[in-house]
Amino acid sequence: MPFVDRERELAALEGFWDSGTAQFVPVTGRRRVGKTFLLERFAAGKRAVYYRCQYMSTEEQLPLLGRALTGLAEDPVLTAEPPSGWAAVFALIERLAGQGRLLLILDEIPYWAAREESLPSVLQNWWDAKGRRLDLVLVICGSAVQMMESLLTGAAPLAGCLTGRVPVRPLDFRAANDMLRFSEPEDALTAYGILGGVPLYLTFFSPQRSISENILESIASPWARLYVEPQALFADTHRLFEAAEALAVLRAIARGKHRWSEIADAAGIRAASLGRIVDFLRGDMALVERVLPVTETRESRTYYTQYRLSDNFLRFWFRFIEPNQGQIEFGNAEGVVAAVMAQLSDYMGPSFEAMCRDWVRLAMSESVPRLTRVGSWWTADHELDVVGTDERGQVALTGEAKWQANPMSWAQLQRYLQHVYALGPLLRPDARHVLFARRGFEERVRGWAEGCRALLLTPADMLA
């Protein structure tokens, strides 16, 4: 896997290492986002011990951690009988740190914490008594996002130990293309619309193959790794409810059910029971997001609330792969992919809109007036794909995204402007327009844009 778009995170970790003082740093982010890959890169050339925590008791786990530590100690006595209790493990860490700067990585620590409630307190007590005086960088890492938050914030024992923090997020569409390197901008955005910003998923597509060939080889084949990815995501969770319930909720949202009651009905789950599943999918898994119109500041306005998948690949898989698994396994994968390609333009709409919002965040972060929030906006009768607000909550930018086979037309521009005018007093008089179109713009639209300083962007412009 190429090392792409993690320079800031790596520089932050190197800064902790170069500080010369004891550091306790969590690295957080959803599954498959590349945290371990980042830590491998960071650990290269350093005196480092890596231990991946298991979902097992402390009595079972400590000997495994002790064995990992003895690999650096080069002590035949310890190798023959690794430490298996807290006192001996901590003593060995102190000994190793006394011999030179030490990097200790505890990966997937939520697994251990789920089996041992006292783990955070044990680590805190040792850190306060000994660890903070050592030549040590202790990195804890975890994919259970909400559980990591509960370990690190508020009154949690470890909250007071932290000396920094490194969040790792999915790649944006431009960084993803740095990995994929498709020659055609349209193919680059299409691949991102299918796979999203998860580095692991991106490694399965090749720029030497067409989009349809990539789908066939990497997703729509029974032997393909991504063919079974949704089930694999839940295979190593320790939640008490069935993974089938979580998959049912993801399926409902992927197929266009965005409101609470719609999701419950489509998933066959009582609305009263839906909360614990959605909380898990929003929190620990970071696969679902709760969305309000960007101008809405009152969380209580629940009748505007929507739930959407934050993972492009799952939306693609539930829409195209799961319903056709019978055909794929019966040998008609090529026919399924042909049908996917016929519907791909329609599928790409929401993904393209999200990429356009990301472009605004990336490219207009220093605009005047400065945008403080970027999202979408809707009412019962109107909808805008891209809306940016200033520090007072006034709309300073609006935009439209069109992923279609033809250039954006004058009639489409007029409909867009009707939605803009529906913002009423929320709209600043000097608000900017930014229009995005897969196949460009009709000449009359281009003329309008020249007269009002509107930005017109194609996929090539977005990747430039």
C-alpha positions in Angstrom: 0.0 0.0 0.0 1.5 3.4 -0.9 1.8 6.0 1.8 -0.6 8.7 0.8 -2.0 11.8 2.6 -0.8 10.8 6.1 2.1 13.3 6.2 0.4 15.4 8.9 -0.4 12.4 11.1 3.1 11.0 10.7 4.7 14.4 11.4 2.6 14.7 14.6 3.8 11.2 15.8 7.4 12.1 15.0 7.0 15.3 17.0 5.9 13.3 20.0 8.9 11.0 19.5 11.4 13.9 19.1 10.1 15.7 22.2 12.4 13.6 24.4 9.6 13.5 27.1 7.2 10.8 28.1 4.1 10.8 25.7 0.8 9.0 26.0 -0.9 9.3 22.6 -4.2 7.7 21.3 -4.5 7.1 17.5 -8.2 6.9 16.6 -10.3 6.2 13.5 -12.8 3.7 12.0 -11.9 0.2 10.8 -9.8 -0.2 7.6 -8.8 3.5 7.6 -5.0 2.7 7.9 -4.1 3.3 11.5 -1.9 0.2 11.8 -0.2 1.0 8.5 0.5 4.5 9.8 2.0 3.1 13.0 4.1 0.6 11.1 5.6 3.5 9.1 6.1 5.5 12.3 7.8 2.6 14.2 10.3 1.9 11.4 13.8 2.3 12.7 12.8 2.9 16.3 13.1 0.7 19.4 9.5 -0.4 19.2 7.2 -3.0 20.7 3.9 -3.6 19.0 1.1 -5.6 20.6 -2.4 -6.2 19.2 -4.9 -6.6 22.0 -7.3 -9.6 21.9 -10.8 -10.0 23.2 -9.7 -12.1 26.1 -9.2 -11.7 29.9 -6.2 -10.0 31.4 -4.9 -13.3 32.7 -4.7 -14.6 29.2 -3.5 -11.3 27.7 -0.7 -10.3 29.9 1.6 -13.3 29.0 1.2 -12.4 25.3 2.1 -8.7 26.0 5.0 -9.9 28.1 6.2 -12.1 25.2 6.1 -9.2 22.8 8.2 -7.1 25.2 10.8 -9.8 25.7 11.5 -9.7 22.0 13.3 -6.4 22.6 14.9 -7.3 25.9 17.2 -10.0 24.4 17.2 -11.7 27.7 17.2 -15.6 27.6 15.7 -15.8 31.1 12.8 -13.6 30.1 12.5 -15.3 26.8 12.1 -18.7 28.6 9.6 -17.3 31.1 7.9 -14.0 29.9 6.3 -11.8 32.5 2.7 -12.7 33.1 1.5 -10.2 35.8 1.0 -6.5 35.9 4.0 -5.8 38.2 6.4 -7.8 36.0 5.1 -6.4 32.8 5.4 -2.8 34.0 8.9 -3.5 35.4 10.0 -4.8 32.0 8.6 -1.7 30.3 10.5 0.5 32.8 13.7 -1.5 32.2 13.4 -1.2 28.4 12.7 2.5 28.6 15.7 3.0 30.8 17.9 1.6 28.0 16.9 4.2 25.4 13.8 5.8 24.0 11.0 3.2 23.7 7.9 3.1 21.5 5.1 0.9 22.9 2.0 0.4 20.7 -1.1 -1.2 22.2 -3.3 -1.7 19.1 -7.1 -2.4 19.3 -7.1 -1.6 23.1 -11.0 -1.5 23.2 -11.0 -5.3 22.8 -9.0 -5.6 26.1 -11.0 -2.9 27.8 -14.3 -4.6 26.9 -13.2 -7.7 28.9 -11.4 -5.8 31.7 -13.2 -2.8 33.1 -10.3 -1.9 35.4 -7.8 -1.7 32.5 -8.0 2.2 32.1 -7.5 2.6 35.9 -4.6 0.2 36.0 -2.8 2.1 33.1 -3.6 5.5 34.7 -2.2 4.5 38.1 1.0 3.2 36.6 1.4 6.2 34.2 0.9 8.7 37.1 3.4 6.8 39.3 6.1 5.7 36.8 5.2 6.0 33.2 5.2 9.8 32.9 8.9 9.9 34.0 10.1 7.4 31.5 11.8 7.8 28.1 8.7 6.3 26.6 6.1 7.0 23.9 3.0 4.9 24.7 0.5 4.8 21.8 -2.9 3.3 22.2 -5.0 2.6 19.1 -8.5 1.4 18.5 -11.2 1.1 15.8 -14.2 1.1 18.1 -14.5 4.9 17.8 -17.1 5.5 20.5 -15.4 3.2 22.9 -12.1 5.0 22.4 -13.9 8.3 23.1 -15.4 6.9 26.3 -11.8 5.8 27.4 -10.3 9.2 26.6 -12.7 12.0 27.5 -14.5 13.5 30.4 -13.9 11.8 33.7 -12.4 8.7 32.2 -9.2 7.6 34.0 -7.0 7.9 30.9 -8.2 11.4 30.0 -5.7 13.1 32.3 -2.8 11.0 31.0 -3.0 12.1 27.4 -0.2 14.3 26.0 -1.7 14.5 22.5 -4.0 12.9 20.0 -3.8 11.7 16.4 -7.2 11.1 14.6 -7.0 9.2 11.3 -9.8 9.8 8.8 -10.7 8.3 5.5 -9.0 9.8 2.5 -10.7 12.6 0.5 -11.3 12.1 -3.2 -8.1 13.8 -4.2 -5.9 11.8 -1.9 -7.6 8.7 -3.0 -6.7 9.5 -6.6 -3.1 9.9 -5.5 -3.4 6.2 -4.6 -5.4 5.1 -7.6 -3.8 7.3 -10.3 -6.5 6.9 -12.9 -5.6 8.9 -16.0 -9.2 10.0 -16.6 -10.7 12.3 -13.9 -14.1 10.9 -14.4 -12.8 7.4 -13.7 -11.0 8.7 -10.6 -14.2 10.2 -9.1 -16.3 7.1 -10.1 -13.8 4.8 -8.3 -14.1 7.0 -5.2 -17.9 7.0 -5.5 -17.7 3.2 -5.4 -14.9 2.6 -2.8 -14.9 5.8 -0.7 -11.8 6.9 1.2 -10.8 3.6 3.0 -7.2 2.9 1.9 -7.7 -0.9 2.1 -10.6 -0.8 -0.4 -8.7 1.4 -2.8 -5.8 -1.1 -3.1 -8.1 -3.5 -4.9 -8.7 -1.2 -7.9 -6.1 -0.9 -10.6 -5.8 2.0 -13.1 -4.8 -0.5 -15.7 -8.4 -1.8 -15.7 -11.6 -0.1 -16.7 -14.2 0.7 -14.0 -16.3 -2.3 -15.1 -13.3 -4.6 -15.0 -12.4 -3.4 -11.6 -15.9 -4.1 -10.3 -15.9 -7.5 -11.8 -12.5 -8.5 -10.5 -12.5 -6.9 -7.1 -16.1 -6.8 -5.9 -18.6 -8.9 -8.1 -16.7 -12.2 -7.9 -17.3 -14.8 -5.2 -13.5 -15.1 -4.7 -13.0 -11.3 -4.4 -12.1 -9.9 -0.9 -14.6 -7.1 -1.2 -17.4 -9.5 -2.0 -17.7 -10.4 1.6 -16.5 -7.1 3.2 -19.7 -6.1 5.0 -19.8 -9.4 6.9 -16.1 -9.2 7.6 -16.6 -5.8 9.2 -18.7 -7.3 11.9 -16.9 -10.6 12.2 -14.6 -9.4 15.0 -16.9 -7.2 17.0 -17.9 -8.0 20.5 -21.4 -6.5 20.5 -24.1 -8.5 22.0 -26.7 -8.0 19.3 -26.6 -10.0 16.0 -24.6 -8.6 13.2 -27.6 -9.3 11.0 -29.5 -6.5 12.7 -26.7 -4.0 12.0 -26.5 -5.2 8.4 -30.3 -4.8 8.1 -30.1 -1.2 9.2 -27.2 -0.5 6.8 -29.2 -2.1 4.0 -32.2 0.0 4.6 -30.2 3.3 4.6 -28.3 2.2 1.5 -31.5 1.6 -0.4 -32.9 5.1 0.3 -34.5 4.9 3.7 -33.2 8.0 5.5 -35.7 8.7 8.2 -36.0 6.9 11.6 -39.4 5.2 11.0 -38.5 4.3 7.4 -35.3 2.6 8.5 -37.1 0.7 11.3 -39.8 -0.6 8.9 -37.4 -1.6 6.2 -35.0 -3.3 8.6 -37.8 -5.1 10.4 -36.7 -3.7 13.8 -38.9 -2.0 16.3 -38.3 1.7 16.4 -37.7 1.5 20.2 -34.9 -1.1 19.6 -33.3 0.8 16.7 -31.5 3.3 18.8 -28.9 0.9 20.2 -28.0 -0.4 16.7 -27.8 3.1 15.2 -25.7 4.3 18.1 -23.3 1.5 17.5 -23.1 2.2 13.7 -22.7 5.9 14.2 -20.3 5.5 17.2 -17.9 2.6 17.2 -18.2 1.7 13.5 -18.5 5.3 12.1 -20.5 4.0 9.2 -23.7 6.0 9.6 -24.0 9.8 10.0 -26.9 11.8 11.4 -27.5 14.8 9.1 -29.4 18.0 9.5 -29.7 20.9 7.0 -26.5 22.9 7.4 -28.4 26.0 8.5 -30.1 24.2 11.3 -28.6 24.7 14.7 -31.4 23.1 16.8 -30.8 19.4 17.2 -34.4 19.1 18.5 -35.8 19.7 15.0 -35.9 16.0 14.4 -38.4 16.1 11.6 -35.5 17.4 9.4 -33.1 14.6 10.5 -31.8 12.1 8.0 -29.5 9.1 8.5 -27.0 8.4 5.7 -24.2 6.0 5.1 -20.8 7.6 5.4 -19.1 4.7 3.5 -19.5 4.8 -0.3 -18.5 1.1 -0.6 -21.3 -0.2 1.6 -23.9 1.9 -0.2 -22.6 0.4 -3.5 -22.5 -3.2 -2.1 -26.0 -3.1 -0.7 -27.5 -1.6 -3.8 -25.8 -3.7 -6.5 -24.0 -6.8 -5.0 -26.2 -8.2 -2.2 -29.4 -8.3 -4.3 -27.5 -10.1 -7.1 -25.4 -12.6 -5.1 -27.4 -15.5 -6.5 -26.6 -14.5 -10.1 -22.9 -13.8 -9.2 -22.4 -17.2 -7.6 -24.3 -19.0 -10.4 -21.8 -17.6 -12.9 -23.5 -14.5 -14.3 -21.1 -11.9 -12.7 -20.5 -10.3 -16.1 -24.2 -9.8 -16.6 -24.6 -8.2 -13.1 -21.7 -5.8 -13.8 -23.3 -4.8 -17.1 -26.4 -3.9 -15.2 -24.4 -2.0 -12.6 -22.8 0.1 -15.3 -26.2 0.9 -16.8 -27.3 2.3 -13.4 -24.0 3.7 -12.2 -24.7 7.3 -13.3 -27.8 7.4 -11.1 -26.0 5.8 -8.2 -23.1 8.3 -8.4 -25.4 11.3 -7.6 -25.1 11.4 -3.8 -21.4 10.4 -3.8 -20.6 13.2 -6.3 -22.5 15.7 -4.2 -20.4 14.7 -1.1 -17.2 15.1 -3.2 -18.3 18.6 -4.2 -18.9 19.5 -0.6 -15.4 18.2 0.2 -14.0 20.3 -2.6 -15.5 23.4 -1.1 -14.1 22.5 2.3 -10.6 21.9 0.8 -10.4 24.7 -1.8 -12.3 27.5 -0.1 -11.2 27.2 3.5 -9.6 30.7 3.2 -12.4 32.3 1.2 -13.9 35.7 2.1 -16.2 35.6 3.9 -14.8 32.6 5.7 -16.9 29.5 5.6 -17.4 27.9 9.0 -19.7 25.1 8.0 -20.3 23.2 4.7 -23.2 20.8 4.1 -26.4 20.4 2.3 -29.8 22.1 2.8 -33.4 21.0 2.3 -37.0 21.7 3.2 -40.2 19.9 2.1 -40.0 21.6 -1.3 -36.4 22.7 -1.9 -32.9 21.2 -1.8 -29.4 22.4 -2.3 -26.5 20.0 -2.7 -23.8 22.4 -1.4 -24.3 25.2 1.1 -21.6 27.0 3.1 -22.4 29.3 6.0 -20.3 32.1 7.6 -19.6 32.6 11.3 -23.1 34.2 11.8 -24.9 31.3 10.2 -25.6 33.2 7.0 -25.4 31.4 3.7 -22.2 32.6 1.9 -22.0 29.9 -0.8 -24.4 27.7 -2.6 -23.8 25.0 -5.2 -25.3 22.3 -7.4 -23.8 18.9 -8.4 -24.8 17.1 -11.6 -23.4 13.7 -12.5 -25.1 13.1 -15.8 -24.3 12.2 -19.4 -25.1 15.7 -20.7 -23.8 19.2 -19.9 -25.7 21.1 -17.2 -28.5 22.9 -19.0 -30.1 26.4 -18.7 -33.3 24.8 -17.3 -31.4 23.0 -14.6 -29.7 26.3 -13.7 -33.1 28.0 -13.3 -34.3 25.2 -11.0 -31.2 25.5 -8.9 -31.7 29.3 -8.6 -35.3 28.8 -7.4 -33.9 26.6 -4.6 -31.3 29.3 -3.8 -34.0 32.0 -3.6 -36.0 29.8 -1.2 -33.2 30.4 1.4 -34.8 33.9 1.9 -33.2 36.0 4.6 -30.6 33.3 5.3 -28.9 34.2 2.0 -26.1 36.8 2.0 -26.4 39.4 -0.9 -22.8 38.5 -1.9 -23.2 34.7 -1.8 -21.1 32.8 -4.3 -22.3 30.1 -6.7 -20.2 27.0 -7.3 -21.6 24.5 -9.9 -20.2 21.1 -10.6 -20.9 19.0 -13.6 -19.5 15.7 -14.9 -19.8 16.7 -18.6 -19.5 20.5 -18.3 -22.0 23.2 -19.0 -24.1 24.6 -21.8 -22.9 27.8 -23.4 -25.7 29.9 -21.9 -24.8 28.6 -18.4 -21.2 29.6 -19.0 -22.3 33.1 -20.0 -24.4 33.4 -16.8 -21.4 32.3 -14.7 -19.1 34.9 -16.3 -21.6 37.6 -15.4 -21.9 36.7 -11.7 -18.4 35.3 -10.8 -19.8 31.8 -10.4 -17.3 28.9 -10.4 -18.0 26.1 -12.9 -16.1 22.9 -12.2 -15.7 19.6 -14.0 -14.0 16.4 -12.6 -10.7 17.6 -14.1 -11.0 21.0 -12.3 -11.8 19.2 -9.0 -8.7 17.1 -9.2 -6.4 19.9 -10.4 
